[in-house]
Amino acid sequence: MPRTGSTSFQAVLTNLRPRLAEAGILYPDLTPPGSPHGTEVNHQPLGEALDGRRPPPERAAALKRLADVLAGTSADTVILSYEDFSVQKPALGVPATLADLFRRHGFAVEVAMVVKPVFEQLNSAYAHRTQLVQETRSFRAYAGALCGSGRFAYHALVEPWLRAADGRVTGIPLRDARSDAPLLERMFRDLGLSDRTASLISPETLRFVTNRSSGPVAVEASRRLRRLRAHRQVPGHPRQIGHVIDEAAWARGLDPEPFRGDAPEMRARVDERYGASNERFARAVWGRSWSQVVAPAPERAPNELATRPIPARTEAEIAAIVAETIRHFGLSEPPAWRSIPAEIAEAGVDRLARLIGYTRWRVP
């Protein structure tokens, strides 16, 4: 699932890429020629080509790049990694497409999925949207709109992969109730790669963590920049705006902890909505109950700023980060009539879309 340590795993594999052949492993570079983003650490271009977010000709080109890699490698293990493989629409047939391609080149498909408790995943999804400057709503409004989407029904998400891989699915909890080992150490172990990569990976590498989640100050700054339409003024990926916001907050000694939304009633609601599906996931991949394997997140109070009076000092820090981001990108503040009023922002993009008769595509 997104926001479950995948970037750390991908970064380690990318750094090891020149030496992985020693272990009979290939982590292929499938970046399209001439990519403006340079070499990708993951396989997002392939994933986006398969789910229709890139022009149709790129789908055939991306599959050909992968086929050429599989035909030309002497490795016995090839690793693909992209978070959104887990949440793509089943109707797209991505698991079967990839499984068929691998089998044609002599590879049996195995699947790994990293998961964490649904309410925690919901918080991460919201914070990630703010890193992309996509969100104006409070966490409560966002969670209420997304709760019934099906995006966190882990068994439903993994079912197409179970079929494509003939049941060979490894589930890895973000925090394992059975082990205190770091996530990357458990990932390499559970994937059966520890012995093969032992000479390549140091204990320090297995504790590596990157791509921190945004904290409450950065989230609030992003919400305000979204209302100023900052995302429409910066070419390229909006994540670069989020990086500037995060770095500005951390440089000031702010946001030592990740964002935690202020909607405690949503925990029971998502547990009721997704509990049965996630128990089926646990039984399918571990043969045990969810609670026997997945350790819950530590209990901490919400730290969201949108739902409470903001102290003057914190308000000044948020204003300074917003101003610094505006200067960094040379943004211009839109006239008042073009900015997004707070009351419409809180109502939510989904609700506004329904009012004007526009149907948004939503991942199940």
N, C-alpha and C positions, 0 to 999 in steps of 0.2 A: 504494500500500500504506500501511497505518497507519504512523505514525512516520517519514515521509519528507518532512517540510517542508510538509505540507498545511495545517497551522494558520497558518503564516506567509503562505502564498499566499491563504488565505481571509481573513485579517485585512487584508491589503493591498486585496483586492477589496472588502471591506466598507467600508473607509475611503474608497475611491474611488467607491463606489456612486452618490453624488449627481452625479458628473461623467462617469461611464462612457457616458452617452447621447451625449455629444459625439463619442465614438469609435464609435457605433453598437453598443455592447456593453451587455448587461444581465446583472447578477449579482443574481438576484431574491431578495427576502426572502420565504421560504416558511414563516416561523414561524407555527404555528397561533394563532388568536386566543386571548387569555387565557393564553398560555404562562407558567408560573411562572418560567421561566428567562430571560424577556425575549427580545430579538431574538437569533436564532442567527446565528453568523458562517458556518455551513456549512448543508448541507441534510440534516442528521441526522434531523429529524422525518419528512421524506419517505422517506428510506432505511429508517428503522425501521418506518414504516407499510407499506412494500412487503415487508419481510421478516418481518412478523408479530409484531414485538416490541411493537406498539401494538394496541389493540382494533380489530377488523375495520372498524367504521364509519370509523375514521380513514384507512383506505386510500383509500376513495372520496373523502373530503374532501381528502386531500393531493393526489390526482391532479387533482381539480377546481381546486384553487388553482393548480397548475402549468398546467393547460389555460387558465385565465382569463388568466394572465400571458402565455402564448404568443399567445393571441388578441388581446391588447390592446397588445402592444409594437410599436414601430416599429424596434427594433433588429434587425440582421441576424445577430447572434451572441448566444446566450444560454449562460451558463456555469452548470453544476451542479457542485458539489464536495462529496464525502463519501467518506472513506477506505473505509468498509465496503462500498461498491459493489463493491470488488475481491474481497471474500472471501465474498460472499453465496452461498448454495447455488444451483447452476444450476437445480435443479427449481423455484425460485421464479419464474423467467422474468423477472427484473427488467430485463435489457438489452432484451429484445424489447418489454416493456411501455413502457419509456421511448422506445424508438425509434419505435414505432407512434404514440405520442402526439405526438412532435415532428413526424413526417412528416405527420400530419393537419393540422398548422398550418404546413406549408411549410418545415420545417427538416430538413436532412440531418444525421445524427448523426455526430459524430467523438468519439473516445475518447482520453484521455491517462492513462497509468499510470506513476507514479514508483516505481522499484524500487532495491533495494540488495542486496548479497550476502546469501545466505540465513542464514548463521550470525550475521551482524550483525542481520538482521531478527528472528531468534529471540531474541537478547539484548534488542532493543527491545520485543518483544512481552512478554517476562517483566517488564521494568522498567515497562511500561505497566500490567500487571496489578497491580503493587505500588502504582502511583499510584492505582489504584482500590481498594486495600486488599482484593485478591482472592486473594492468594497467601501461602502459608505454607511451601511447599517450597523447597528449594535450587534453583538454576538447573539443576543436573545432573538432578535428579528431574523438574523441569518439562520440560526439553528432551527427556528420554527418553520422557516420556508424549506429547509433541506431535509428535515427529519424524516419525512415520508418518501424521500426520493429513491430509496433502495440502494444508495451508494455504499452503505456500510453493512450490507448483508453478506458477510464474508463467504458463506457457503454458496449462495447464489452466484457470487463473483467467481469463485474458484471452480464451479461445476463444469464450465466449458473446458477448462484446463485439465481437470480430472479425466474427462473423456478423451481429450487430445493426447494426453500422456499415459493413457491406459492405467490411471490411478497412481502414477508415480509423482506424488506431490509432497513436498517437504514444507511443513509449517514452522515458522521461526517467530517466537514472541519477542517483541521489543525488550521486554523484561521477563525473564524466565523464572517461574517460581521454583524450578528445580536446580538452578545454577546461578552463581554470582559472577560467572565469566563475562567479560565485555562482549557487546553485541557482535563485533567483527570476528572475534575468536569463535563465538558460537556459530556464526554464519559459515565460516570456512569449515568448522568441524561438522556441522549438520549436513553440509553439502558434500562431505567426503573428500575435502581438498586439503585438510590440515597436514597430513603426512607428506603429500606431494609438494606442498609449498613451504614446508618447515624451514628449508635452507634459504628461502627467499624473503621471508617475513619475520621481522623482529617482534618481540613482545610489545615494544613501544608502538609499532605500526598497528597492532591489533587493538590498541586503545585509542586510535586516531578517531577524531570526531570533527566534522566540518559542516558547513551550511546550518548554522544555528538558527533556531526559530526566533522570530521577532518577539520583543517584549511589549509591555503595555504602552510605553511612551511612543515607540516607533509605530505601533498600530494606530494610535490616535493621530499622529502626524500624517500617516498615510491616508486615513479617512478624510482629513481636511484637504490634502492635496488632490484627492480624487474629486472632491466637490469643486476644486478649482480647475478641474479638467487637465491636470498635469500629464495624464497618460496620453492625451491627444497631441502633446507638444514635443514629445521626445521620440525621435526615430529609433527603430530597433526594438529589442525586447524590453517590456516595461519593468522586468526584474532589475534592470540597472538602477531604476529609481529607488526600488526597495533596498538595494545594497547601500546606496548613499544614505538613506534614512537610517538603516540599521547601524552603519559605521559611525554616523554622527551621534547616535544615542550612546553607543558603547564607548566612544571616545570621551564622552562626558561622564563616564562611570554610571550610566543609567542602564536600566533593563538587565540586571544580572540574572533574572529568571524569565522564562518564556511566558507569553501571554496566557492568561486563564480567564475565560469568559464568565460574566456575572449572570448566570441563568441556572441556578442549582436545580430548579424543577425539571430541566431538560434531561438530567441524568436518568431519572426514573422513566421518563418518556422514551428515551432511546433504548434503554435496557428492555422495556416492554416491546418496543418495535422490533429490535434486532436480536434479543436474547436467544430465541429458539433457533434462528439461522446460525448464530455463532456457536451454539452448542453442537449443531450438526457438523459445522466446520471442524470443531475440535475432535469430535468422534471420528470423522472421516480421515483426518491427517495425523492425529496422535493416538486415537483409540482411548482417549480419556476425556473427562469433562474440561470445559474452558477454565474453570477456577483452579484445577489441578496443575495447569501449565502456565497460564498467563498471570503474571503478578500485576496487581493494580498499581496505578500511579500513586505516589505519596499524596496524602491528603493535605492540600494547601488552600487557603482562602482565595477567592477570585481577586484579580488585580486589574480588571478592566477599568478604564477611566471614563468611558462614554456614559456610564450609568450612575455616576456619583459626582458631587462637587469636586472640582480639581483644585488642589492647593495652588496658591499664587506662584510659588517657586516652580512647581511642576508645569503650570501653564506657561510660564516664561520659557522654560526649557523646550516645550513643544513648539512654541512660536519661533524660537531661535532655530530649531531643526527645520521647520517649514521654510523659514527665510533662507537658511543655508542651502537647502535643496533647490529652491527657486533660483538662487544665484548660481549654483553649480551648473544647472542646465540652461540658464538664461531664459527661464520661463516668464511669461507675462500673465498677470492675473486678469481673468476675463471680467468684463463688466458685470455688475450685479445681476442683470437679467439673464446672463448666460451661465452663471455658477449654479450649482445644484443646491437648492434650499435644503436646510437640515430636515424639515418635516417630510419632504419628498424622499430624501436619502433614507430616513428611518422607515418610511413606508416600504421601501425596498424596490429594487429593479424589477423583480418578478411581478410585484403587484402593479407597478407602473406599466409594465409591458402588457398585462392583461387589460388595463384601462384603455390602451391605444390599439388593442387588437393584434399585438405582435406576439407570436409564440416563440419562446426561446427553446433551443435544443438543450436537453438535460441528459447527462449520463445516468443510466440506471444504477 
